[in-house]
Amino acid sequence: MCHRESENACPRYVMPFAAAPAQLSQLRRAVRDQLGSWGASAVVEEAELVATELGANVIKHVGRDAAASLVLELREGLVRLEVHDRSCVLPAALAEACADGDECGRGMHLIAAMAHDWGSARTATGKVIWYEFSLKPDGCEGRTGRVAAVLSVYGQRGSAPGFDLAALDATVTDVITDLLHWLAAQGGDPDGALGRAQMHYEAEAV
């Protein structure tokens, strides 16, 4: 049963859940509804993706129907999203256990690149993984920083002097392809996402 804590300085929402594929859409809905009620809709899409990825990781690495909790906090200029579970294995160890190119490692890094900050820690009952999203507009400079973080996952540096434009173009294509495959695996609409991205790009490039 979810509950809200509003007496503290930071509004807080807690939703216990059993890790199962059917629960992922409920996590997204909870994130969307709660952030909307806080007036933090600007980061809903990113937060929904993170909640889905973390929920899927609990299913994969802790176990189907494992007990977990989603926590949302509204802080000054930030939204913090946490997922708690009963495994003590932190994400770095999980990523090292994955084969090269496995989505379980790359997906975490791609999602991390969308966030303002993220981290993990062991707790008395297992671990918590948290992400923070800035509610302050960051403009082109913020987009550039996120792109650099994503490209670093693929071993590319887009702003280094003398970089190979052809190699960078191929890497960007790989990033987009991986994201579309990841979105489809979560039950999303790759064609719709690609179309919206094109519209956003054309509108902002004017």
Backbone torsions as a table, in degrees:
resi	resn	phi	psi	omega
1	MET	NA	125.4	-177.5
2	CYS	-79.8	154.4	176.9
3	HIS	-146.9	156.9	-178.4
4	ARG	-116.2	142.2	176.8
5	GLU	-120.6	113.0	-176.1
6	SER	-116.2	-2.7	-178.1
7	GLU	-78.6	-24.9	-180.0
8	ASN	-74.7	170.4	178.2
9	ALA	-62.5	-32.9	-179.1
10	CYS	-108.1	114.3	174.1
11	PRO	-55.5	139.0	-172.4
12	ARG	-138.0	139.2	179.1
13	TYR	-128.5	131.3	-178.3
14	VAL	-126.5	130.1	179.7
15	MET	-132.6	102.2	173.1
16	PRO	-67.3	145.3	176.7
17	PHE	-151.1	157.7	173.5
18	ALA	-97.8	125.0	-173.7
19	ALA	-66.4	109.4	178.5
20	ALA	-155.4	150.2	-178.9
21	PRO	-51.9	-39.0	-178.9
22	ALA	-65.1	-21.0	-178.5
23	GLN	-79.7	-18.8	-174.1
24	LEU	-63.6	-39.9	178.3
25	SER	-66.8	-32.3	177.3
26	GLN	-69.6	-35.3	175.4
27	LEU	-62.5	-45.7	179.6
28	ARG	-61.2	-42.5	-179.5
29	ARG	-64.4	-40.9	179.6
30	ALA	-63.5	-43.0	178.1
31	VAL	-61.8	-47.9	-178.4
32	ARG	-61.3	-46.6	-177.5
33	ASP	-67.3	-42.5	-176.4
34	GLN	-70.5	-44.8	179.1
35	LEU	-65.5	-34.9	175.9
36	GLY	-62.4	-40.0	-179.8
37	SER	-68.7	-24.2	177.8
38	TRP	-90.5	-2.0	-177.4
39	GLY	73.5	28.3	-177.9
40	ALA	-114.3	36.4	-176.8
41	SER	-64.9	-16.9	-177.9
42	ALA	-61.5	-25.2	-177.9
43	VAL	-114.0	16.0	-176.8
44	VAL	-61.5	-46.8	-176.1
45	GLU	-60.1	-46.6	179.6
46	GLU	-63.1	-43.1	-178.4
47	ALA	-66.8	-37.3	177.1
48	GLU	-62.8	-43.2	179.1
49	LEU	-62.1	-42.7	179.8
50	VAL	-64.8	-45.3	179.4
51	ALA	-59.5	-40.7	178.8
52	THR	-64.5	-46.4	-178.8
53	GLU	-62.9	-44.7	-178.7
54	LEU	-68.6	-38.8	176.4
55	GLY	-63.1	-41.8	178.1
56	ALA	-64.6	-35.8	178.7
57	ASN	-67.9	-34.7	176.0
58	VAL	-63.1	-44.1	178.3
59	ILE	-59.2	-45.5	-173.5
60	LYS	-73.8	-41.6	-169.8
61	HIS	-103.9	-21.9	179.4
62	VAL	-104.4	-42.3	177.1
63	GLY	139.4	147.1	177.2
64	ARG	-61.6	137.1	-179.0
65	ASP	68.7	12.6	176.1
66	ALA	-63.8	143.7	179.2
67	ALA	-72.0	132.8	179.8
68	ALA	-150.8	170.8	179.4
69	SER	-142.0	138.8	171.2
70	LEU	-98.9	131.5	177.9
71	VAL	-126.9	131.2	174.9
72	LEU	-119.4	137.1	175.6
73	GLU	-133.1	138.2	174.0
74	LEU	-101.0	112.4	179.2
75	ARG	-112.1	178.2	-177.7
76	GLU	-64.8	107.4	178.1
77	GLY	75.8	6.8	-175.4
78	LEU	-140.7	150.9	164.8
79	VAL	-114.1	129.9	177.7
80	ARG	-110.5	129.4	177.9
81	LEU	-117.9	129.1	179.0
82	GLU	-126.2	146.5	167.9
83	VAL	-126.1	122.7	179.5
84	HIS	-104.1	139.4	172.1
85	ASP	-143.9	-178.7	-172.9
86	ARG	-101.9	16.1	174.5
87	SER	-98.1	141.3	178.7
88	CYS	-91.7	0.9	-177.6
89	VAL	-80.2	120.1	-178.3
90	LEU	-83.8	160.0	-174.6
91	PRO	-55.9	-37.0	-178.8
92	ALA	-59.8	-41.4	179.2
93	ALA	-66.9	-36.5	178.2
94	LEU	-65.4	-42.1	-178.4
95	ALA	-64.7	-38.9	179.8
96	GLU	-65.6	-29.3	-179.1
97	ALA	-75.5	-15.9	-177.9
98	CYS	-81.4	148.7	173.7
99	ALA	-70.5	159.1	178.9
100	ASP	-57.1	133.2	177.7
101	GLY	84.5	-6.0	179.4
102	ASP	-64.9	136.8	-176.7
103	GLU	-63.5	-22.4	-176.1
104	CYS	-66.3	-28.9	176.8
105	GLY	-89.6	-49.1	-177.4
106	ARG	-64.2	-39.0	-179.0
107	GLY	-59.5	-41.3	179.2
108	MET	-62.1	-41.9	-178.0
109	HIS	-70.9	-38.3	177.8
110	LEU	-63.9	-41.9	178.0
111	ILE	-66.5	-39.6	179.1
112	ALA	-60.1	-33.4	-178.9
113	ALA	-67.2	-20.4	179.2
114	MET	-82.7	-16.7	-172.1
115	ALA	-95.3	160.1	174.3
116	HIS	-70.1	-38.7	178.7
117	ASP	-163.1	160.5	177.2
118	TRP	-157.8	165.3	179.1
119	GLY	-175.0	-177.2	179.2
120	SER	-151.4	158.6	179.5
121	ALA	-159.4	151.9	172.9
122	ARG	-78.0	147.4	178.3
123	THR	-121.7	179.9	-179.4
124	ALA	-64.4	-24.9	-177.2
125	THR	-115.4	1.1	-178.7
126	GLY	162.2	-110.8	179.2
127	LYS	-151.1	166.5	172.9
128	VAL	-132.1	138.3	170.6
129	ILE	-116.8	130.2	-176.3
130	TRP	-129.5	149.9	175.5
131	TYR	-132.7	144.7	175.5
132	GLU	-122.0	139.7	-179.3
133	PHE	-122.2	129.1	-179.7
134	SER	-77.8	134.9	176.5
135	LEU	-91.0	-1.7	-179.2
136	LYS	-89.4	133.6	178.0
137	PRO	-57.6	133.7	-178.6
138	ASP	-114.3	-5.5	173.0
139	GLY	59.5	-157.3	-175.0
140	CYS	-65.6	-35.8	-179.0
141	GLU	-62.7	-40.6	178.2
142	GLY	-66.6	-39.4	177.8
143	ARG	-62.0	-42.3	-179.5
144	THR	-61.9	-40.2	179.1
145	GLY	-64.7	-40.5	178.8
146	ARG	-66.6	-39.6	178.1
147	VAL	-61.8	-43.9	179.6
148	ALA	-60.7	-39.1	179.5
149	ALA	-65.8	-40.9	178.5
150	VAL	-66.0	-46.2	-178.3
151	LEU	-62.4	-30.4	179.6
152	SER	-64.1	-28.1	176.5
153	VAL	-63.2	-30.8	-178.1
154	TYR	-97.8	9.8	177.6
155	GLY	74.8	24.4	-178.5
156	GLN	-116.4	150.3	172.7
157	ARG	-127.5	110.3	-175.2
158	GLY	-77.9	-14.4	-175.9
159	SER	-112.6	2.6	-178.8
160	ALA	-70.6	142.4	179.0
161	PRO	-58.9	134.7	175.9
162	GLY	73.6	21.9	-179.1
163	PHE	-68.0	155.1	-178.0
164	ASP	-82.8	107.8	-176.2
165	LEU	-64.4	-38.0	179.8
166	ALA	-64.1	-42.2	179.3
167	ALA	-66.9	-38.8	178.9
168	LEU	-64.3	-41.7	178.6
169	ASP	-60.5	-43.1	178.9
170	ALA	-64.8	-37.8	179.9
171	THR	-66.9	-42.8	178.3
172	VAL	-60.6	-39.9	177.0
173	THR	-61.3	-41.6	177.7
174	ASP	-62.8	-42.2	-179.9
175	VAL	-60.6	-48.0	-178.9
176	ILE	-62.8	-43.6	180.0
177	THR	-62.0	-44.9	179.0
178	ASP	-61.6	-41.8	-180.0
179	LEU	-65.0	-38.7	179.1
180	LEU	-67.6	-40.1	176.0
181	HIS	-63.1	-42.4	-179.7
182	TRP	-63.4	-43.7	-179.8
183	LEU	-62.6	-42.4	178.6
184	ALA	-62.7	-38.4	179.6
185	ALA	-65.2	-25.2	178.8
186	GLN	-89.5	2.1	-179.6
187	GLY	90.2	12.5	-179.8
188	GLY	-84.7	-176.6	-176.7
189	ASP	-113.3	95.9	-178.3
190	PRO	-58.9	-42.8	-179.0
191	ASP	-62.8	-42.8	179.0
192	GLY	-64.6	-42.5	179.1
193	ALA	-63.3	-41.9	-180.0
194	LEU	-64.8	-41.0	178.4
195	GLY	-64.4	-41.8	178.9
196	ARG	-66.3	-38.9	178.7
197	ALA	-62.3	-41.2	178.6
198	GLN	-62.8	-42.0	179.6
199	MET	-65.0	-42.5	178.6
200	HIS	-62.3	-43.5	-178.9
201	TYR	-61.4	-48.0	-177.6
202	GLU	-64.2	-37.1	179.6
203	ALA	-67.8	-39.0	-176.8
204	GLU	-83.3	-17.3	-178.8
205	ALA	-83.9	-11.3	-179.3
206	VAL	-65.3	NA	NA
